[in-house]
Amino acid sequence: MRRAPAPWLWLLAVALPCAVAALSLGTPYIPAHRLPQVLGGDGLASVVVGELRLPRLVLALVAGACLGAAGLVLQEALRNPLAVPEMLGVSSGAALGVAAPLVLSLSVPLAVQPFLALAGAALGGLLTLAAAGLGRSPSAVLLTGAAVAAALQAALLVLMVLADQLDLQLIYRYLLGSLSARTWDDVTGLWPWLAVALPALVLCVPVLGVLRLGDDDARALGVRVGRARVAALGVTVLLIAPVVAVCGPVAWVGFLAPHLARRLRP
């Protein structure tokens, strides 16, 4: 009996052609077989690939991994396959924290933007948990989160109404999500946040496995369910905020990635 290919082979079969296309396509076009030579050489093509296209590729992979992990944490913590950061006010809060200085004409250094996104995401998450009784009921958290997300999006719309034409274009571009004009500085700016978020994510995984059993069984095994959900939301904020600060509020990745990962699991 033939064994099915390992999940990482499927991922490699999809990711490798996409990565090659991301580095090759554009102006100038660089054939795939010339990429190793170009990356190690000098000239315009080397600058375009090494300083423009490669940082965007790395940033896209890191951002996608963070968004997918955040979606998985929420879906497991709330025992609902529809739980996504967009529904809990986390993404909207982070976007609001970054977009507000644009409208208020505040000059914010690039290094400060992740902190603003973190504050906004934490605000959205805390509002959701406080209104839902600190995470006592997964369904209450989801329903309350949808209301908080709608309120934060309404605040974003108010900012867009108050903004002048130039700021409005910047906000539109940011809210659509983009990797345009991203450099290695944007990539390296994520590593301090990931250095905190990844260990927290690893420590959170065993608790998430217990929460899947249900609140009563989790309490019987010694897990404080409310605190566990607060901690899960904190991990989600750490994963989402720096990505939203750099790339904008990219939707659907946190919803689709966990489902695709479960289908690939043998």
C-alpha positions in Angstrom: 0.0 0.0 0.0 1.4 3.4 -1.0 1.7 6.0 1.7 0.4 9.5 1.1 3.1 12.2 0.7 4.1 13.9 3.9 2.3 17.3 4.5 5.6 19.2 4.1 6.0 17.8 0.6 2.6 19.3 -0.4 3.6 22.6 1.2 6.9 22.6 -0.6 5.3 21.7 -3.9 3.1 24.8 -3.6 5.5 27.2 -1.9 8.5 26.7 -4.0 7.0 27.7 -7.4 5.2 30.6 -5.8 8.6 31.8 -4.3 10.3 31.5 -7.6 7.6 33.4 -9.4 7.7 36.2 -6.7 11.4 36.6 -7.3 11.3 36.2 -11.1 8.3 38.1 -12.3 8.3 41.9 -12.7 10.5 44.5 -14.4 13.1 43.4 -15.0 12.0 39.7 -15.6 14.7 37.3 -14.3 14.5 33.7 -15.4 14.4 31.1 -12.6 17.7 29.5 -13.5 19.5 32.8 -13.2 18.2 33.6 -9.7 21.2 32.1 -7.8 23.6 34.0 -10.0 21.7 37.2 -9.6 21.4 36.9 -5.8 25.2 36.5 -5.5 26.2 39.2 -8.0 26.1 42.9 -8.6 24.1 45.2 -10.8 20.5 46.3 -11.1 19.0 42.9 -11.2 20.8 41.9 -8.0 19.4 45.0 -6.2 15.9 44.4 -7.5 15.9 40.8 -6.3 17.9 41.1 -3.1 16.6 44.4 -1.8 13.1 44.6 -3.2 11.6 41.2 -4.0 13.3 39.0 -1.5 12.3 41.1 1.6 8.7 41.1 0.4 8.8 37.3 0.0 10.2 36.7 3.5 7.8 39.2 5.0 4.9 37.5 3.3 5.9 34.1 4.6 6.4 35.4 8.2 3.2 37.4 8.2 1.2 34.4 6.8 2.6 32.1 9.5 1.8 34.6 12.2 -1.8 35.2 11.0 -2.3 31.4 10.6 -1.0 30.7 14.1 -3.2 33.4 15.6 -6.3 32.0 13.9 -5.4 28.5 15.1 -5.0 29.7 18.7 -8.4 31.4 18.6 -10.2 28.5 17.0 -8.8 26.0 19.5 -9.3 28.3 22.6 -12.9 29.1 21.7 -13.7 25.6 20.2 -15.1 27.2 17.1 -13.8 26.8 13.5 -15.1 30.3 12.6 -13.1 32.2 15.2 -10.7 34.6 13.5 -8.9 37.7 14.7 -11.1 39.9 12.5 -14.2 38.8 14.6 -12.7 39.6 18.0 -11.7 43.2 17.5 -8.0 42.3 17.5 -7.2 43.2 13.8 -9.5 46.2 13.8 -8.0 47.5 17.0 -4.5 47.2 15.6 -5.5 48.9 12.4 -7.1 51.7 14.3 -3.9 52.2 16.4 -1.8 52.6 13.2 -4.3 54.7 11.2 -5.2 57.2 13.9 -1.8 59.1 13.8 -2.2 59.5 10.0 -5.5 61.4 10.5 -4.2 63.4 13.4 -1.1 64.4 11.5 1.2 63.0 14.1 4.7 62.1 12.9 5.2 58.6 14.3 8.6 56.8 13.8 8.5 53.4 12.1 9.7 51.6 15.2 6.8 52.9 17.2 4.0 51.7 14.9 4.1 48.1 16.2 3.5 49.5 19.7 0.5 51.4 18.5 -0.8 48.3 16.8 -0.2 46.3 19.9 -2.1 48.9 22.0 -5.0 48.9 19.6 -5.1 45.1 19.4 -5.0 44.8 23.1 -7.7 47.4 23.5 -10.0 45.4 21.1 -9.3 42.1 22.8 -9.7 43.4 26.3 -13.0 45.1 25.4 -14.2 41.8 23.9 -13.2 39.8 27.0 -14.6 42.3 29.5 -17.9 42.5 27.7 -18.0 38.7 27.4 -17.4 38.0 31.1 -13.6 37.4 30.8 -14.0 34.5 28.4 -16.4 32.3 30.4 -18.4 31.3 27.4 -16.9 30.7 23.9 -20.1 31.7 22.1 -20.3 34.9 24.2 -16.7 35.8 23.3 -17.5 35.4 19.6 -20.7 37.3 19.6 -19.2 40.1 21.7 -16.1 40.2 19.5 -18.2 40.7 16.4 -19.8 43.7 18.0 -16.5 45.2 19.2 -15.0 44.6 15.8 -17.9 46.5 14.2 -17.5 49.4 16.6 -13.8 49.7 15.9 -14.4 49.5 12.1 -17.0 52.3 12.6 -14.3 54.3 14.3 -12.0 53.7 11.4 -14.7 55.0 9.0 -15.1 58.2 11.2 -11.3 58.7 10.9 -11.6 58.3 7.1 -14.3 60.9 6.9 -12.2 63.4 8.9 -9.1 62.8 6.9 -8.0 65.0 4.0 -7.5 63.6 0.5 -3.9 62.7 0.9 -4.3 61.0 4.3 -7.4 59.2 3.0 -5.4 57.6 0.2 -2.8 56.5 2.7 -5.4 55.0 5.0 -7.1 53.2 2.0 -3.8 51.7 0.9 -3.0 50.6 4.5 -6.4 49.1 5.2 -6.3 47.0 2.0 -3.1 45.4 3.1 0.1 45.6 1.1 3.7 44.5 0.9 4.6 47.3 -1.4 7.8 49.2 -0.6 8.7 46.9 2.3 12.4 46.4 3.0 14.7 44.3 5.2 14.1 46.9 7.9 10.5 45.8 8.1 11.5 42.2 8.2 14.1 42.6 11.0 11.6 44.8 12.9 9.4 41.7 13.4 12.0 39.5 15.0 11.9 41.0 18.6 8.1 40.5 18.6 8.4 36.9 17.3 11.1 36.2 19.9 8.4 36.8 22.6 5.4 35.4 20.7 6.8 32.1 19.6 7.8 30.8 23.1 4.4 31.9 24.4 2.8 30.1 21.5 4.7 26.9 22.3 3.7 27.1 26.0 0.1 27.7 25.0 -0.2 24.6 22.8 -0.7 22.0 25.6 -3.4 24.2 27.3 -5.2 24.5 24.0 -5.3 20.8 23.6 -7.0 20.5 27.0 -9.5 23.3 26.2 -10.7 21.3 23.2 -12.1 18.7 25.6 -14.7 21.3 26.9 -14.8 23.7 29.8 -15.9 21.1 32.4 -13.3 18.5 31.5 -10.6 21.3 31.3 -11.5 22.4 34.8 -11.4 18.8 36.0 -7.9 18.6 34.7 -6.9 21.7 36.6 -7.0 24.3 33.8 -8.4 27.7 34.7 -10.5 28.2 31.6 -11.1 32.0 31.9 -7.4 32.7 32.4 -6.4 30.3 29.7 -8.6 32.2 27.2 -7.2 35.5 28.3 -3.7 34.1 27.8 -4.7 32.7 24.3 -5.9 36.2 23.3 -2.7 37.7 24.6 -0.7 35.3 22.3 -2.9 36.3 19.4 -2.3 40.0 20.0 1.5 39.4 20.1 1.2 37.6 16.7 -1.2 39.9 15.0 -0.1 43.4 16.1 3.4 43.6 14.5 2.1 42.1 11.3 -0.8 44.5 11.0 1.6 47.4 11.7 3.8 46.4 8.8 1.4 44.8 6.2 -2.1 46.2 7.2 -5.1 44.1 8.3 -4.8 41.2 6.0 -8.1 39.2 6.2 -8.9 35.5 5.8 -5.5 34.1 6.3 -6.1 33.5 10.0 -9.4 31.7 9.0 -8.2 29.5 6.1 -4.7 28.5 7.2 -5.7 26.4 10.2 -8.3 24.5 8.1 -5.8 23.8 5.4 -3.3 22.6 8.0 -5.8 20.2 9.4 -6.5 18.8 6.0 -2.8 18.2 5.3 -2.3 16.5 8.7 -1.9 12.7 8.2 
